[in-house]
Amino acid sequence: MKRPELLIPAGNLEKLRTALLYGADAVYVGIEGMSLRAAAAEFPMDNLETGIREAHRHGVKVYGAMNLFARNDDLQRAAAILPELEAMGIDALIVSDPGMIRLIRQLTPGIPLHLSTQANTTNAAAVRFWAEQGVSRVVLARELTLAEIAEIAKEVPDIELELFVHGAMCMAYSGRCFLSAHWNRRSANQGDCTQPCRWDYYLVEASRPDQPLILEEDARYTYLLSSKDLCMIEYLPEMMAAGVSSLKVEGRMKSVYYVAAVTRIYRQAIDAYLTDPARFRVDPEWLEELRKISYRDYTTGFYFTREKINEVNPDVNYWQTYDMVGTVLAYDAENSRILVGVRNGLRDDDVIELLLPRETITLDPAAMVNETGEPIKAAHNGYRIYLPVTVEVPAGAVIRRKMKK
Ligand code: SF4
């Protein structure tokens, strides 16, 4: 069995550092103007070299997404930045467009190529075809079952396969969709999806615009276009047995808290399995932890059946029981305390927890003091406060709060 890498999204330098702290084997970043995500999720070029250097220091790889459906002018811009990316030491580029592949092979043949899930690869012959074009890894289409994936892996053992293990799903086949372009003039195919599939829809008869018909799926509602979120934490042995090289988490637009929480739980679970596969048991705590981030109902997607992935719970928009309070800026060993950058107002009666890579520690906000050491009852966004701790804490660790009902 291959030891799969845990591949984590890094929307910016802070998220990259968070992924490193909580145990990623590799991270992927959006190359400015070249990825299938909105500009907000792209990694600023002027920080990328720093990010790559820090990641390499931790033995972590950095992949750059250049997986837009390129127009001619996109290729011209790509040509201008490829030498820079190579000089920075990017470990691979994620691509979907044959023209982009050809360009990279010509200009920077030393950079490995990973084929994006956007290219819709669903069989072993297609994997072989892409390998012949110079691709060393294929991110398979999300619509395949694990049985199909295992069959493909057996036929192409020399080519790396990557699968999504966690995160948002898309109702459109491999994300090819015009809904966002239609409603908001922001196209999913240019990396700018605004997720209007999550909205509510009605059927309206032209002469009775005030009498919409609810498209019923159960007694009250439908979420026909809206997908649940993928979560495979309970099925990691099955995913690894399928023969994949990389387990990928979705979400470059997601928060630092999401990166911390998801990375550390999948790290713990993968390590537990690899340490002793025969005695491996799914720890119910893992799923509980993944329910402490913002999520829609979870699904195993298409991995076991070609089941529906749309949301059917009429009361669900997003579940969220915890939010992020802030991050640790520094550990003061002499005084056994941490300096915290508050991002989301903290009160002395909040229930807060510090996330360490391997454990969760309850903190006492009633003991908070400001930077000059005076006790305070509340800290607003932007405050820097001290909290007592009994263990050494790495900078960048995330503090979360149980949300009040
Ligand atoms: S609108 Fe929804 S279905 Fe369409 S690309 Fe965006 S996430 Fe996918």
Residues whose N, C-alpha, C, O or C-beta is under 5 A from the ligand:
A	BS01	SF4	M169 C170 M171 A172 G175 C177 L179 S180 A188 C193 Q195 P196 C197
